[in-house]
Structure formats: C-alpha cells, structure tokens
Amino acid sequence: LPAAQHLEESTPKMSSTPAPRDITSHMSSSALLAAQLSGERTPATSSSAVPEVAQESGQMEELVELQLVEEVRLEKLFWEQKAQRGLDEVTLDTFFKLFDMWIQLYRLNKCREVLEEVVPVCEAKGGNWHIKAIQALAFTVWKQSNFALAAELFQKIEALVGPSAALCENMGHTYSSLGNYPKASEYFRMGLEILNQEDQSGRTVGDRAGMLLGLGLIEDRQGHHQEALTAVQESQDLYRARANGKPSSLIAKAGMSVAKILLKIAASESDAAKKRSMEEEAVRLGEENVAIFEVTCGADSPLTASALKGLGEAYKRRGRREDAIKAYAKAYLLEALKDSFDLVSVMEVHNELFDAHLAQITAGVGIDRKAFKSYLSTVEKVLARVKLMPQDANAGAYYKAAGEFMAFAEDYAGADMLLTEAIRLFKAERHDKEELVGRLIVTCQELKDFCTKQLAAACAGGSSGSSSSRGSRKKKGGR
C-alpha cells in the first residue's frame, strides 16, 4: 500500500463559512481537498484552536454528571411551560437556563432549533430579552464555526448596548477565528483597557484571563511563539486561581494552547534537555486537559476530542507512538459522533492516526491489522454522515481515506466499493483541479487493483481448499 508523504501542517483555518466546509477552500492552490494519502494537511479547525466565547452568566459547578441531571430537569420544565404558557417571560427564563446547559454540553442543533423560534419573540419584547437572545444565537453559531454570522450578531449587540469587556473578548475571538488579526487585537486591547478602567473604579466584571488567552493566540498565529507562551501561561494561572482547586474547563482550554505553543517552540530548540523538558510538559498538560474535559464536559465532548488530538501530538513528539495511536483513535471516534459534524476535523485526526501507524511500520513494528479492524466501526459512523452531505469530491475524499483503512483491515470488498465511488466523484470534479484529481484517481485505481487481486487470491485459495476437501472425502469413501 502507498505510504504517505509527510508535509508541514498548513496555517490555521480562517473560514467564515458555516460547517460543513468545502475542504478545497482550506488548501493551497497546489493541493486538493483530500490529500491525506499524499500526506498533505488540512488546516486546524478554529473551534479547537480558540477558547470558548465569554459568557456573562453564573454557572453551576462544572461537573458533567450534575449538568446532565440539570439538563433533563430543565428540558422537561421548558417543554411543559411552553405547551401551557407559550413563550412568555417565565418560559423564556427557563429556556435561557436550559441554554446554558445545552451550550456547555454542545447540544448545538438543539440550541439552534429552539432559538429559531425564541429570537423573534425576544426581539419583539426588546430590552434585555432581545440582547440575551442575540447573544445566545451568537454563541451557538460561533461554536458551529459560522464566525462571520457570529461577528454580525456581536456587532448588533455592540450597537444596542455599547462596548463591554466581555463583548470585546467575544469580538476578539471571532475576528481571530476569521483570520482578521489586526481587528482581533484591536478588540482584545480595547477589552483590556475597559478592564483597567473597571479596576480603577473597583467594579471589575470582565475576564482578564480570556483577553490574555485571546492575545496569546493572535501572537501564536503570527509566529511570535515566546510572547504567545507568556500570555497563555498567565491566562491559565488566572483561571487556576479563579477555580480555587475545583475542575474548570477554562483551565484546560488555556492548557491546550500552552501545550501547543510549547511543542512549536520545542521544534526549533537546539538544546536537547530544554527540548525534552518542553515536550514532557506538553504531555503533562495534555493529560491534564483530557482529564479536566472528561469531568467538566463529558468523555464524549468535542472539547475532549480536541484535547485528545493535542495529547496525541505530544505523545508522538516524545516517541510514544502507541500512546499517540490510542489518543488519536479516541479523538477520531468523538469527531465522528460530534453534534456539529465537521469533515475537516475528521480528516485531520484520520491523517494523524494513519501517520502514527505508518511511523510504527517504518520502525519495523509492522501493520497492526487488529487496530485497523477496530477502527471500522468509527469509519462506518463517519460514512453514514458523509453520505448525507453533497456527494462531491469532498465526500470522495473521505471515501478514499476510508477505503485505505478498510484495505489495511483486510476488508478488500468494502475498500473496493469505496474506492470505486471516490473515483466516480473525483472524475466529476471541476476542470481547474484536473491535474491533481487525475493523480488521486490513479492512486485510487492502484489501490483498487490491489484489493481486486487480494479478493481473487482469496477466492482461488477457497476454491483450492474446497477441491482438496472433496478429493479427501472421495478417498475416504473408497476405503
């Protein structure tokens, strides 16, 4: 089977379009959507690279078990009140409490569906109801990676109530996700100035930790890694102090950025001891991040998936390939189950998992077919969701990737079927990508031919075995 080339990770995604996104829009002009077999990387998803938007609301203790119980209680209460009273102020008050649970647990589809009805009602009421509804919708579309719409909604809030520290933070994170770093920096610095004014007046209500984390991410994306590290470490220290020993997802969100930047700095560090120290610290933070998200958001949370992916990278850098494979495999499953399905994120973790196995093969360990067979249930989950998407070259990209996994798992019939469909979709791709599509088709066809030979060999072996068995039975009968 063809080995993947190892190319550098591309720059962070700067998408302003709702998920799912066209993979081709996130790759350079010399590459196509699904180049995972040739090793090319789709950019990291912004939803995993930036922290949660700031919320100015008190929340219950961050333990997922408590949140799940409260979610059930509030859902029951909300639907009962809605049926009996309609969307009056009592029902709306219950909804926004429920929204806090849903947004924390990433029930994004539920949030969006109910908000379609709630927002017009709140807009008609005006005042704080209107602002709360717009804010809730902004949070929801932000988590769905529709950053352009989130920016429009936050600007609408700014026009209604003027700037605040929390709003500046939200705008900063949104423009950062859109790739507009000057605008993002402007809002973060405006937010810090508001915080300084609040400090002087003794009425601080903003989030300095969130501002520092946002500024650190901008420094990181502009290649200023040491300055970025200082900012995000200070941010995490503030979150730890605020949590006062209790688990907090914000500690882990900052921790993900700290670990990621440490690995970037370590990559160019010439001192072996310093390099090892930074990588080991990234592993420690990565393990802590996963543990915190599992407790505060749930083992199946998209945040846990992102943390597992980061942990896998840290393990890989320390040469802990088996641990990296386990982390990537878990992240792959969680990406497949995610409420807001994102094919870009799925392809990323698929690539990482595949590359980790290739590293094992290169090291002489051999192909772990048992592991690949265990991934097929995840592949089937992704396939079910990809089949609901437009059947274009993006879908073909995943069919190609899934076909590879099936071939490694010795499911040659399944691989052959997916590769056939990938070829069909690639042939329908637009002409400006004809050259690269042609190469992808050739690769698919080569692997498809390999699968066909394996199937033929298996059939021949079965026929030979059956003939020998019949001959043996005839001899026994003759005796």
KAVEN-V490539 format. One record per pair of residues at least 24 apart in sequence whose C-alpha atoms are under 10 Angstrom apart, sorted by the first residue. I is the first residue (numbers start at 1). J is the second residue. If there is no record, write none. Layout:
i:I j:J
i:I j:J
This chain:
i:1 j:404
i:1 j:407
i:1 j:408
i:1 j:443
i:1 j:446
i:1 j:447
i:1 j:450
i:1 j:451
i:2 j:37
i:2 j:38
i:2 j:404
i:2 j:443
i:2 j:446
i:2 j:447
i:3 j:37
i:3 j:38
i:3 j:39
i:3 j:354
i:3 j:355
i:3 j:358
i:3 j:361
i:3 j:362
i:4 j:35
i:4 j:36
i:4 j:37
i:4 j:38
i:4 j:39
i:4 j:40
i:4 j:351
i:4 j:354
i:4 j:355
i:4 j:358
i:5 j:36
i:5 j:37
i:5 j:38
i:5 j:39
i:5 j:40
i:5 j:355
i:6 j:36
i:6 j:37
i:6 j:38
i:6 j:39
i:6 j:40
i:6 j:41
i:6 j:355
i:7 j:38
i:7 j:39
i:7 j:40
i:7 j:41
i:8 j:39
i:8 j:40
i:8 j:41
i:9 j:39
i:9 j:40
i:9 j:41
i:9 j:42
i:9 j:43
i:9 j:44
i:10 j:40
i:10 j:41
i:10 j:42
i:10 j:43
i:10 j:44
i:11 j:41
i:11 j:42
i:11 j:43
i:11 j:44
i:11 j:221
i:12 j:42
i:12 j:43
i:12 j:44
i:12 j:45
i:12 j:46
i:12 j:49
i:12 j:177
i:12 j:178
i:12 j:179
i:12 j:221
i:13 j:42
i:13 j:43
i:13 j:44
i:13 j:45
i:13 j:46
i:13 j:47
i:13 j:49
i:13 j:177
i:13 j:178
i:13 j:179
i:13 j:344
i:14 j:43
i:14 j:44
i:14 j:45
i:14 j:46
i:14 j:147
i:14 j:175
i:14 j:176
i:14 j:177
i:14 j:178
i:14 j:179
i:14 j:180
i:15 j:45
i:15 j:46
i:15 j:145
i:15 j:146
i:15 j:147
i:15 j:148
i:15 j:177
i:15 j:178
i:15 j:179
i:16 j:145
i:16 j:146
i:16 j:147
i:16 j:148
i:16 j:149
i:16 j:150
i:16 j:151
i:16 j:174
i:16 j:175
i:16 j:177
i:16 j:178
i:16 j:179
i:17 j:144
i:17 j:145
i:17 j:146
i:17 j:147
i:17 j:148
i:17 j:149
i:17 j:178
i:18 j:141
i:18 j:142
i:18 j:143
i:18 j:144
i:18 j:145
i:18 j:146
i:18 j:147
i:18 j:148
i:18 j:149
i:18 j:342
i:19 j:141
i:19 j:143
i:19 j:144
i:19 j:145
i:19 j:146
i:19 j:340
i:19 j:341
i:19 j:342
i:19 j:343
i:19 j:344
i:20 j:144
i:20 j:145
i:20 j:146
i:20 j:340
i:20 j:341
i:20 j:342
i:20 j:343
i:20 j:344
i:20 j:345
i:20 j:389
i:21 j:145
i:21 j:146
i:21 j:342
i:21 j:343
i:21 j:344
i:21 j:394
i:22 j:343
i:22 j:344
i:22 j:392
i:22 j:393
i:22 j:394
i:22 j:395
i:23 j:343
i:23 j:344
i:23 j:347
i:23 j:393
i:23 j:394
i:23 j:395
i:23 j:397
i:24 j:344
i:24 j:393
i:24 j:394
i:24 j:433
i:26 j:344
i:29 j:433
i:30 j:433
i:30 j:435
i:30 j:436
i:31 j:433
i:31 j:435
i:31 j:436
i:31 j:437
i:32 j:393
i:32 j:394
i:32 j:397
i:32 j:433
i:32 j:434
i:32 j:435
i:32 j:436
i:32 j:437
i:32 j:440
i:33 j:344
i:33 j:347
i:33 j:393
i:33 j:394
i:33 j:395
i:33 j:396
i:33 j:397
i:33 j:398
i:33 j:436
i:33 j:437
i:34 j:344
i:34 j:347
i:34 j:393
i:34 j:394
i:34 j:395
i:34 j:396
i:34 j:397
i:34 j:398
i:34 j:399
i:34 j:400
i:34 j:401
i:34 j:437
i:34 j:440
i:35 j:347
i:35 j:351
i:35 j:397
i:35 j:398
i:35 j:400
i:35 j:401
i:35 j:436
i:35 j:437
i:35 j:440
i:36 j:347
i:36 j:348
i:36 j:350
i:36 j:351
i:36 j:352
i:36 j:354
i:36 j:355
i:36 j:397
i:36 j:398
i:36 j:400
i:36 j:401
i:37 j:351
i:37 j:354
i:37 j:355
i:37 j:397
i:37 j:400
i:37 j:401
i:37 j:404
i:37 j:440
i:37 j:443
i:37 j:444
i:38 j:439
i:38 j:440
i:38 j:443
i:39 j:351
i:39 j:352
i:39 j:354
i:39 j:355
i:40 j:348
i:40 j:351
i:41 j:344
i:41 j:347
i:41 j:348
i:41 j:351
i:41 j:352
i:42 j:344
i:42 j:345
i:42 j:347
i:42 j:348
i:42 j:351
i:43 j:344
i:43 j:345
i:43 j:348
i:44 j:344
i:44 j:345
i:44 j:348
i:44 j:349
i:45 j:145
i:45 j:177
i:45 j:306
i:45 j:342
i:45 j:344
i:45 j:345
i:45 j:346
i:45 j:348
i:46 j:143
i:46 j:145
i:46 j:147
i:46 j:173
i:46 j:174
i:46 j:176
i:46 j:177
i:46 j:178
i:46 j:179
i:46 j:345
i:47 j:142
i:47 j:143
i:47 j:144
i:47 j:145
i:47 j:146
i:47 j:147
i:47 j:177
i:47 j:302
i:47 j:303
i:47 j:306
i:47 j:345
i:48 j:143
i:48 j:253
i:48 j:256
i:48 j:257
i:48 j:302
i:48 j:303
i:48 j:304
i:48 j:305
i:48 j:306
i:48 j:307
i:48 j:309
i:48 j:310
i:48 j:345
i:49 j:177
i:49 j:217
i:49 j:253
i:49 j:256
i:49 j:257
i:49 j:260
i:49 j:306
i:50 j:173
i:50 j:174
i:50 j:176
i:50 j:177
i:50 j:213
i:50 j:214
i:50 j:217
i:50 j:218
i:50 j:253
i:50 j:254
i:50 j:256
i:50 j:257
i:51 j:170
i:51 j:173
i:51 j:210
i:51 j:213
i:51 j:214
i:51 j:217
i:51 j:249
i:51 j:250
i:51 j:252
i:51 j:253
i:51 j:254
i:51 j:256
i:51 j:257
i:51 j:303
i:52 j:104
i:52 j:139
i:52 j:142
i:52 j:143
i:52 j:170
i:52 j:173
i:52 j:210
i:52 j:249
i:52 j:250
i:52 j:253
i:53 j:138
i:53 j:139
i:53 j:140
i:53 j:142
i:53 j:143
i:53 j:166
i:53 j:167
i:53 j:169
i:53 j:170
i:53 j:171
i:53 j:172
i:53 j:173
i:53 j:174
i:53 j:210
i:53 j:214
i:54 j:139
i:54 j:165
i:54 j:166
i:54 j:167
i:54 j:168
i:54 j:169
i:54 j:170
i:54 j:171
i:54 j:173
i:54 j:206
i:54 j:207
i:54 j:210
i:54 j:211
i:55 j:100
i:55 j:135
i:55 j:136
i:55 j:139
i:55 j:166
i:55 j:167
i:55 j:169
i:55 j:170
i:55 j:206
i:55 j:207
i:56 j:166
i:56 j:167
i:56 j:205
i:56 j:206
i:56 j:207
i:57 j:97
i:57 j:100
i:58 j:100
i:59 j:97
i:59 j:100
i:59 j:101
i:59 j:104
i:60 j:100
i:60 j:101
i:61 j:243
i:61 j:246
i:61 j:247
i:61 j:248
i:61 j:296
i:62 j:104
i:62 j:246
i:62 j:247
i:62 j:248
i:62 j:249
i:62 j:292
i:62 j:293
i:62 j:295
i:62 j:296
i:62 j:297
i:63 j:246
i:63 j:247
i:63 j:248
i:63 j:249
i:63 j:292
i:63 j:293
i:63 j:294
i:63 j:295
i:63 j:296
i:63 j:297
i:63 j:298
i:64 j:101
i:64 j:104
i:64 j:105
i:64 j:293
i:64 j:294
i:64 j:295
i:64 j:296
i:64 j:297
i:64 j:298
i:64 j:299
i:65 j:295
i:65 j:296
i:65 j:297
i:65 j:298
i:66 j:296
i:67 j:100
i:67 j:101
i:67 j:102
i:67 j:104
i:67 j:105
i:67 j:296
i:67 j:297
i:67 j:298
i:68 j:101
i:68 j:102
i:68 j:105
i:68 j:297
i:68 j:298
i:69 j:101
i:70 j:97
i:70 j:98
i:70 j:101
i:71 j:97
i:71 j:98
i:71 j:99
i:71 j:100
i:71 j:101
i:71 j:102
i:71 j:105
i:72 j:98
i:72 j:101
i:73 j:98
i:74 j:98
i:74 j:99
i:74 j:101
i:75 j:99
i:75 j:101
i:75 j:102
i:87 j:117
i:87 j:118
i:87 j:121
i:87 j:122
i:88 j:121
i:88 j:122
i:88 j:125
i:89 j:122
i:89 j:125
i:89 j:129
i:92 j:118
i:92 j:121
i:92 j:122
i:92 j:129
i:92 j:133
i:93 j:129
i:96 j:129
i:96 j:132
i:96 j:133
i:96 j:136
i:99 j:136
i:99 j:140
i:100 j:136
i:102 j:140
i:103 j:136
i:103 j:139
i:103 j:140
i:103 j:143
i:104 j:249
i:104 j:296
i:104 j:297
i:104 j:298
i:104 j:301
i:105 j:296
i:105 j:297
i:105 j:298
i:105 j:300
i:105 j:301
i:105 j:302
i:105 j:303
i:106 j:140
i:106 j:143
i:106 j:144
i:106 j:297
i:106 j:300
i:106 j:301
i:106 j:302
i:106 j:303
i:106 j:338
i:106 j:339
i:106 j:340
i:107 j:140
i:107 j:301
i:107 j:338
i:107 j:339
i:107 j:340
i:108 j:139
i:108 j:140
i:108 j:141
i:108 j:143
i:108 j:144
i:108 j:338
i:108 j:339
i:108 j:340
i:109 j:140
i:109 j:141
i:109 j:144
i:109 j:339
i:109 j:340
i:110 j:140
i:110 j:339
i:111 j:136
i:111 j:137
i:111 j:139
i:111 j:140
i:111 j:141
i:112 j:136
i:112 j:137
i:112 j:140
i:112 j:141
i:112 j:144
i:115 j:140
i:127 j:160
i:127 j:161
i:128 j:161
i:130 j:157
i:130 j:160
i:131 j:156
i:131 j:157
i:131 j:158
i:131 j:160
i:131 j:161
i:132 j:157
i:135 j:167
i:138 j:170
i:139 j:170
i:142 j:170
i:142 j:173
i:142 j:174
i:142 j:177
i:143 j:340
i:144 j:339
i:144 j:340
i:144 j:341
i:144 j:342
i:145 j:174
i:145 j:177
i:145 j:178
i:145 j:340
i:145 j:342
i:146 j:174
i:146 j:177
i:146 j:178
i:147 j:171
i:147 j:173
i:147 j:174
i:147 j:175
i:147 j:176
i:147 j:177
i:147 j:178
i:148 j:174
i:148 j:175
i:148 j:177
i:148 j:178
i:149 j:174
i:150 j:174
i:150 j:175
i:151 j:175
i:151 j:178
i:163 j:187
i:163 j:190
i:163 j:191
i:163 j:194
i:164 j:190
i:164 j:191
i:164 j:194
i:164 j:195
i:164 j:205
i:164 j:206
i:165 j:189
i:165 j:190
i:165 j:191
i:165 j:192
i:165 j:193
i:165 j:194
i:165 j:195
i:165 j:196
i:165 j:198
i:165 j:204
i:165 j:205
i:165 j:206
i:165 j:207
i:165 j:208
i:165 j:210
i:165 j:211
i:166 j:191
i:166 j:192
i:166 j:194
i:166 j:195
i:166 j:205
i:166 j:206
i:166 j:207
i:166 j:208
i:166 j:210
i:166 j:211
i:167 j:191
i:167 j:206
i:168 j:192
i:168 j:194
i:168 j:206
i:168 j:211
i:169 j:206
i:169 j:207
i:169 j:208
i:169 j:210
i:169 j:211
i:169 j:212
i:169 j:213
i:169 j:214
i:169 j:215
i:170 j:210
i:170 j:211
i:170 j:214
i:172 j:210
i:172 j:211
i:172 j:214
i:172 j:215
i:172 j:218
i:173 j:210
i:173 j:211
i:173 j:213
i:173 j:214
i:173 j:215
i:173 j:217
i:173 j:218
i:174 j:214
i:176 j:214
i:176 j:215
i:176 j:217
i:176 j:218
i:176 j:221
i:177 j:217
i:177 j:218
i:179 j:218
i:179 j:221
i:180 j:218
i:181 j:215
i:181 j:217
i:181 j:218
i:181 j:219
i:181 j:221
i:181 j:222
i:182 j:218
i:184 j:214
i:184 j:215
i:184 j:218
i:185 j:211
i:185 j:214
i:185 j:215
i:185 j:216
i:185 j:218
i:185 j:219
i:186 j:215
i:187 j:211
i:187 j:214
i:187 j:215
i:188 j:212
i:188 j:213
i:188 j:214
i:188 j:215
i:188 j:218
i:189 j:214
i:189 j:215
i:207 j:235
i:207 j:238
i:207 j:239
i:208 j:234
i:208 j:235
i:208 j:238
i:208 j:239
i:209 j:233
i:209 j:234
i:209 j:235
i:209 j:236
i:209 j:237
i:209 j:238
i:209 j:239
i:209 j:242
i:209 j:250
i:209 j:254
i:210 j:235
i:210 j:236
i:210 j:238
i:210 j:239
i:210 j:250
i:210 j:254
i:211 j:235
i:212 j:236
i:212 j:238
i:212 j:254
i:213 j:253
i:213 j:254
i:213 j:257
i:213 j:258
i:214 j:254
i:216 j:254
i:216 j:257
i:216 j:258
i:216 j:261
i:217 j:254
i:217 j:257
i:217 j:258
i:217 j:261
i:220 j:257
i:220 j:260
i:220 j:261
i:220 j:264
i:223 j:261
i:223 j:264
i:224 j:261
i:224 j:265
i:225 j:261
i:225 j:262
i:225 j:264
i:225 j:265
i:226 j:261
i:226 j:262
i:226 j:264
i:226 j:265
i:228 j:257
i:228 j:258
i:228 j:261
i:228 j:262
i:229 j:257
i:229 j:258
i:229 j:259
i:229 j:260
i:229 j:261
i:229 j:262
i:229 j:265
i:230 j:258
i:231 j:258
i:232 j:256
i:232 j:257
i:232 j:258
i:232 j:259
i:232 j:261
i:233 j:257
i:233 j:258
i:233 j:259
i:234 j:258
i:246 j:292
i:247 j:291
i:247 j:292
i:247 j:293
i:247 j:295
i:247 j:296
i:248 j:289
i:248 j:292
i:248 j:293
i:248 j:295
i:248 j:296
i:248 j:297
i:249 j:289
i:249 j:290
i:249 j:291
i:249 j:292
i:249 j:293
i:249 j:294
i:249 j:295
i:249 j:296
i:249 j:297
i:249 j:303
i:250 j:289
i:250 j:292
i:250 j:293
i:250 j:296
i:251 j:288
i:251 j:289
i:251 j:292
i:251 j:293
i:252 j:285
i:252 j:286
i:252 j:287
i:252 j:288
i:252 j:289
i:252 j:290
i:252 j:291
i:252 j:292
i:252 j:293
i:252 j:296
i:252 j:303
i:252 j:304
i:252 j:307
i:253 j:289
i:253 j:292
i:253 j:293
i:253 j:303
i:253 j:306
i:253 j:307
i:254 j:285
i:254 j:289
i:255 j:282
i:255 j:284
i:255 j:285
i:255 j:286
i:255 j:287
i:255 j:288
i:255 j:289
i:255 j:290
i:255 j:307
i:256 j:282
i:256 j:285
i:256 j:286
i:256 j:288
i:256 j:289
i:256 j:290
i:256 j:303
i:256 j:306
i:256 j:307
i:256 j:308
i:256 j:310
i:256 j:311
i:257 j:282
i:257 j:285
i:257 j:286
i:257 j:310
i:258 j:282
i:258 j:285
i:258 j:286
i:259 j:283
i:259 j:284
i:259 j:285
i:259 j:286
i:259 j:289
i:259 j:310
i:259 j:311
i:259 j:313
i:259 j:314
i:260 j:285
i:260 j:286
i:260 j:310
i:260 j:311
i:260 j:313
i:260 j:314
i:262 j:314
i:263 j:310
i:263 j:313
i:263 j:314
i:263 j:317
i:266 j:317
i:267 j:317
i:275 j:318
i:276 j:317
i:276 j:318
i:278 j:314
i:279 j:313
i:279 j:314
i:279 j:315
i:279 j:316
i:279 j:317
i:279 j:318
i:280 j:314
i:280 j:315
i:280 j:317
i:280 j:318
i:281 j:314
i:282 j:310
i:282 j:311
i:282 j:313
i:282 j:314
i:282 j:315
i:282 j:317
i:282 j:318
i:283 j:310
i:283 j:311
i:283 j:312
i:283 j:313
i:283 j:314
i:283 j:315
i:283 j:316
i:283 j:317
i:283 j:318
i:284 j:311
i:284 j:314
i:284 j:315
i:285 j:310
i:285 j:311
i:285 j:314
i:286 j:310
i:286 j:311
i:286 j:312
i:286 j:313
i:286 j:314
i:286 j:315
i:287 j:311
i:287 j:312
i:287 j:314
i:287 j:315
i:290 j:327
i:299 j:330
i:299 j:334
i:300 j:330
i:300 j:331
i:300 j:333
i:300 j:334
i:300 j:335
i:300 j:337
i:300 j:338
i:301 j:331
i:301 j:334
i:301 j:335
i:301 j:337
i:301 j:338
i:301 j:339
i:302 j:331
i:302 j:334
i:302 j:335
i:302 j:336
i:302 j:337
i:302 j:338
i:302 j:339
i:302 j:340
i:302 j:341
i:303 j:331
i:303 j:334
i:303 j:335
i:304 j:330
i:304 j:331
i:304 j:334
i:304 j:335
i:305 j:329
i:305 j:330
i:305 j:331
i:305 j:332
i:305 j:333
i:305 j:334
i:305 j:335
i:305 j:336
i:305 j:338
i:305 j:345
i:305 j:349
i:306 j:331
i:306 j:332
i:306 j:334
i:306 j:335
i:306 j:345
i:306 j:349
i:307 j:331
i:308 j:332
i:308 j:334
i:308 j:349
i:309 j:348
i:309 j:349
i:309 j:352
i:309 j:353
i:312 j:349
i:312 j:352
i:312 j:353
i:312 j:356
i:313 j:352
i:313 j:356
i:316 j:352
i:316 j:356
i:316 j:359
i:319 j:359
i:320 j:356
i:321 j:356
i:321 j:357
i:321 j:359
i:321 j:360
i:322 j:356
i:322 j:357
i:322 j:360
i:323 j:356
i:324 j:352
i:324 j:353
i:324 j:356
i:324 j:357
i:325 j:352
i:325 j:353
i:325 j:354
i:325 j:355
i:325 j:356
i:325 j:357
i:325 j:360
i:325 j:371
i:326 j:353
i:326 j:356
i:326 j:371
i:327 j:353
i:328 j:352
i:328 j:353
i:328 j:354
i:328 j:356
i:329 j:353
i:329 j:354
i:329 j:371
i:329 j:372
i:329 j:374
i:329 j:375
i:329 j:378
i:330 j:375
i:330 j:378
i:332 j:375
i:332 j:378
i:332 j:379
i:332 j:382
i:333 j:375
i:333 j:377
i:333 j:378
i:333 j:379
i:333 j:381
i:333 j:382
i:334 j:378
i:335 j:378
i:335 j:381
i:335 j:382
i:336 j:378
i:336 j:379
i:336 j:380
i:336 j:381
i:336 j:382
i:336 j:383
i:336 j:384
i:336 j:385
i:336 j:386
i:337 j:378
i:337 j:381
i:337 j:382
i:337 j:385
i:341 j:382
i:341 j:385
i:341 j:386
i:342 j:385
i:342 j:386
i:343 j:382
i:343 j:385
i:343 j:386
i:343 j:389
i:343 j:394
i:343 j:395
i:343 j:397
i:343 j:398
i:344 j:394
i:344 j:398
i:346 j:382
i:346 j:398
i:347 j:397
i:347 j:398
i:347 j:401
i:350 j:379
i:350 j:398
i:350 j:401
i:350 j:402
i:350 j:405
i:351 j:401
i:354 j:401
i:354 j:404
i:354 j:405
i:367 j:408
i:367 j:409
i:368 j:408
i:368 j:409
i:369 j:405
i:369 j:406
i:369 j:407
i:369 j:408
i:369 j:409
i:369 j:410
i:370 j:408
i:370 j:409
i:370 j:410
i:371 j:408
i:371 j:409
i:372 j:404
i:372 j:405
i:372 j:406
i:372 j:407
i:372 j:408
i:372 j:409
i:372 j:410
i:372 j:411
i:373 j:405
i:373 j:406
i:373 j:407
i:373 j:408
i:373 j:409
i:373 j:410
i:373 j:411
i:374 j:409
i:375 j:402
i:375 j:405
i:375 j:406
i:375 j:409
i:376 j:402
i:376 j:405
i:376 j:406
i:376 j:409
i:376 j:411
i:378 j:402
i:379 j:403
i:379 j:405
i:379 j:406
i:383 j:418
i:391 j:421
i:391 j:422
i:391 j:425
i:392 j:422
i:392 j:424
i:392 j:425
i:392 j:426
i:392 j:427
i:392 j:428
i:392 j:429
i:393 j:422
i:393 j:423
i:393 j:424
i:393 j:425
i:393 j:426
i:393 j:427
i:393 j:428
i:393 j:429
i:393 j:430
i:393 j:437
i:394 j:422
i:394 j:425
i:394 j:426
i:394 j:429
i:395 j:421
i:395 j:422
i:395 j:425
i:395 j:426
i:396 j:420
i:396 j:421
i:396 j:422
i:396 j:423
i:396 j:424
i:396 j:425
i:396 j:426
i:396 j:427
i:396 j:429
i:397 j:422
i:397 j:423
i:397 j:425
i:397 j:426
i:397 j:440
i:398 j:422
i:399 j:423
i:399 j:425
i:400 j:426
i:400 j:440
i:400 j:441
i:400 j:443
i:400 j:444
i:400 j:447
i:401 j:444
i:403 j:444
i:403 j:447
i:403 j:448
i:403 j:451
i:404 j:444
i:404 j:447
i:404 j:448
i:406 j:451
i:407 j:447
i:407 j:448
i:407 j:450
i:407 j:451
i:407 j:454
i:410 j:451
i:410 j:454
i:410 j:455
i:411 j:451
i:411 j:454
i:411 j:455
i:412 j:447
i:412 j:448
i:412 j:450
i:412 j:451
i:412 j:452
i:412 j:453
i:412 j:454
i:412 j:455
i:413 j:448
i:413 j:451
i:413 j:452
i:413 j:454
i:413 j:455
i:414 j:451
i:415 j:447
i:415 j:448
i:415 j:451
i:415 j:452
i:416 j:444
i:416 j:445
i:416 j:447
i:416 j:448
i:416 j:449
i:416 j:450
i:416 j:451
i:416 j:452
i:416 j:455
i:417 j:448
i:418 j:444
i:418 j:448
i:419 j:443
i:419 j:444
i:419 j:445
i:419 j:446
i:419 j:447
i:419 j:448
i:419 j:451
i:420 j:444
i:420 j:445
i:420 j:448
i:423 j:448
